[in-house]
Amino acid sequence: MNEVNKNAVILVATVSTLTVIGGLFIAQVTVHTSFFSILGLIIAIVCFVNTEIALYILIIAMLLGPQFVAGGGSEIATVRGRELTLRMDDFLLLVIGASWFAKTAIKKELGLFLRTPLNKPIAYYFIACIVSTMLGVMMGRVKPAAGFFFVMKYFEYFIIYFMAVNHLREKRQIERFLLTMLFVCFVVCIIGMMQIPSGVRVSAPFEGKVGEPNTLGGYLVLMLSLVLGLILTRGLPRFRTFLYILVPIILIVLAATLSRSSWLSLIPMVLALLYFSKRKMAVIIPLLIVLIFSPLILPKTVIDRALYTIAQPKEAGQIQVGKLRIDTSTSARLETWKKVLLKDWVNHIFLGYGVTGYTFVDAQFPRVLAETGILGFATFVILLTAIFKSSVAAYRNTTDPLFSGISLGHLTGFFALIAHAIGANTFIIVRIMEPFWFLTAMVVMIPKIES
C-alpha cells in the first residue's frame, strides 16, 4: 500500500509540475506556438509508446508536409545562392528522433544503431562532410551556422534509415509501410494532375510560391521503379489493380513536370529492368508499344520541352557543338561541371571547400567533389556502391515475390537516381531521399527478416 501511495504521489507531483510549466509557457507565447508545442509533445509521447506510428507519420509527411524558407535573409537562410528550406517533416523528425533516442536509452535492449552493411559507409561520408566543413570554417570559406545546419539537413534522412532498420522485424510490417508509401504517391499524383490545367510545370504539394518540378520528377521516377518492380514480380497480388492504375497516373504527372533530368533517368531505369528482371518480355512489349504511340499521345508541350535542349532560339551563354546549340540551362550545368573539374577543385583537392563553402552547383557529383574534395567524393562513391551491393544481394537471394518486387524496384530506381543526379542535387534533396532511404532500409532488412 505504501509503495502504491508513493507512486501515486510521484505521478501527481510530476503531472502538476508539468502543468504549471506548461501554463507559464503558454501564457508567454502566441497561440500558434502553443498549438504546435502541444502537438509536438503529443506526437513525442505517441512515438515513445509506438515507433511504428511515428514511421507512418513520417511517410505521410515526406511528400505531404508543407515547407517554407527559414529566416528571410539571414546567413543561415541564404548562403551563396542557396536557401535553407524547412518542412513539416524536419520538425517531425526532430521530435520523433528525440523520442526514439529517449526510448532506446531507457530500453537498452532495443539498440540505437542496428548493425547493417551501410553503417560504416554512412559514417565515413558523414565524417568527411564534417571535417571538410570544419576546415572551411577555420579558413573563412564557410559560415559556421550555415555549414552546421546544411550538414544536418543533408543527413537527416539517415535518421529515417536507422529508425526503420531498428523497427522492421516482419514481412507484414514492410507490406503496411509499402502500401502507405504507394497511397501517398497516389495522393501526390492526384494533386499534381489538378495543377495541369493551370498550364504551369507541376511540382510537389505544399512547396510554396516557387515549386521544384525536378524534385517531384525524381520522386516519381523512384516510385515508378518501385511499382514496376512489384508488378513484374507479382509482389502485391491483392493490390494488382491499384498498381496498374498507378503506372499511367505517375507517367502523366511525370510528363507534366517538364523535367528533362527526370525523363532522362527513365532510360537507365528501363535498361536496369531489362537486365535484372526475370520477365524480360513483360518489359519489352509495353516499352515497344509506348515508343510506337508516344509521338501520337504526348502533349505538344512535352515534345517541345524535349526538343528545347537543341532547339532553343540563339541566346548568350549557349554551348555550340558543331551546328547544334545547347540550351542555356543545360549549357550552364555543363559549364559548372567544367569549372569544378578543371579549375576550382584543384585548389582544394583533398577536403574541398566545405559544405556551403563553394558556389551553388545544381549537379550532385561536381557538388560533392567541390564541397568535400577527393576524400569526400570517395566516401560518397563507397556509400553508393554499398547501397548497390545490398540491393543486388537482396534481389538475387530472396524467393519471396514481395521482397523481390521491393528490391527490384529499389535497384532500378537507384540507377534512375544516379542519372537524375547528373543535372540535380538528387542525393541531398530530402523529398527524394527520405522515401529512398526508407526503401533502402526495407531492402537491407530483407535478408534478416527471411532468415
Steps between C-alpha positions, in 0.01 A plus 500: 500500500781739590670421170177576309456827688860600428454439125174693504665795672786501249254485208284783637807712574639444149172581327449807718851629428461449125161670512640806676797520260267456203266772629787747546633417153163542329445834674824636347465388136259536211207269431679343202812426704290351779306283255807360326681448830211298639469312170872422509471374857207275406691361200807442718295302753330298228834425336655400830219252554483369141785556251299354212246780524788749485625343178153519343485869589839554338405318181193720461693819581781421252302633204186646658666722762513876430833676467634853535828688473661572833603834627434741216843630410703365790841343447349159574213550258700612198856386434668550161168494314341215690220512756444283806156354448322365805201271479250345734681166498820674614325587824327162515835330453647708781215407735485136392879464506520640852228260614678210335833588665324527837329164448824323406675659800235360737457166324861416425409167343353688200841634397567837339660396170435151370806359323447512123729502192443875460599618849870549426455664156246742650741580784792554259302742283359683801847544651641622168229767477552610860879520470492688168242745636696559822810568292294737285386684813859537625614630160209747480327335203201372698276691740477280812123510553426445131748214467363325810134524398560393142706197608224401743245556224696272266510216751156506655382222269759267651303526823200362312716212376620404849154537653355276230763224519469494879123456477444272199460144623244320282357488149160639600663817630679554171178445307314756712773762462521430127127547450514827692777625271301401192188671633698820564633481144143465371390810697802696373416405142135604538610838637747525211231424241289779647784743418518403132208717375674810640773464238789515750763233548369253755686485831459319831222611739552782749827633359409866534485755219791355302483124454773256401374285209837324479461382860155358431633337182777320688254377763255376235771309312598329825139406576441389140799266533351358819156448346643331189717276716195387698300440180775294337546279807129489592603629839162637606243271334207638703579854381589421139222721361616794711857456371383491137298819555795670670738453203317724247419756771868529590598528133246779437624707794863424415444632148334813642805583713686576173813382682752383244732355766213283620411390148866417434512285813228275352758360255732336759194394697361307202843357414538379859156340484598320181824377654380391844137399439423133446198592284676692224217475245268661754731801478578494128144478363352797697817698426462446125133601516588819687778587253272444199206702628678768706528749209121478462400525867763731650382862546669763286645667811686181588640457148602867485669473839698194389608672177577824684843361593616546140226727361520804728529829308851642497592659833811597689650223710419211266762234432532412132592148388548505124181653365298417811439757772441363851237693697617742769385284795688191383796714395518652848516152656772392256698815576466426871641149452788648298572773755502261797700221336758706311540814709366540854524145634879489470529792745372279785559146378471286811218648713341757271349834595267363769122470488362842390860617444473482122258675269165330430533201266185335365660162431573239766841362406692824434338647810624217721846531347513878547364498855679196645795440267634167381466343846133595532431396141667162560287435810190604305582246228566236766156569648330473160687177429391351833137589426526335157654182641236472774221542247643244257559248780145540632350456153705198398470311829132545583225266386211709632308689224445806721866523597603440137275785389632744760865418432452510120320833524766639731780375275358650180402818683860528623628506141235756410606729784866472400403635157270762655795620710688608186279809483371531858611468863300179523674338795452800728141583397300394802174433313682242290739367760252441781296241306819364341666436836183348643496260206871437551427401860239252376744349252781472755268325746365245249779241564465540877121462490516195272764331714 
